[in-house]
Amino acid sequence: MKEAEKTAWIDENNKIVSFHVIDNGKLIMKPENQFWNFIFGLTNTGYRIL
């Protein structure tokens, strides 16, 4: 069984992570086992979750 992919949008200019589409956001898709580590890594470098 294939692992579900999670999605987020990243605004690198404003250091924002969103789970909904945002203007000028870059779509990120990762398997769930990698997704949360990636998101937590962004928050540790100053990204805000919107």
Residue pairs with C-beta under 8 A, 6 or more apart in sequence:
3 31
3 32
3 33
4 31
4 32
5 29
5 30
5 31
5 32
5 35
6 29
6 30
6 31
6 32
6 35
6 36
7 19
7 27
7 28
7 29
8 17
8 18
8 19
8 27
8 28
8 35
8 39
9 17
9 18
9 19
9 20
9 21
9 22
9 25
9 26
9 27
9 28
10 16
10 17
10 25
10 26
10 28
10 42
10 47
11 17
11 18
11 22
11 23
11 24
11 25
11 26
12 26
13 24
15 46
15 47
15 48
16 22
16 25
16 47
16 48
16 49
16 50
17 39
17 42
17 43
17 47
17 48
17 49
17 50
18 25
18 49
18 50
19 49
22 50
28 38
30 38
39 49
43 49
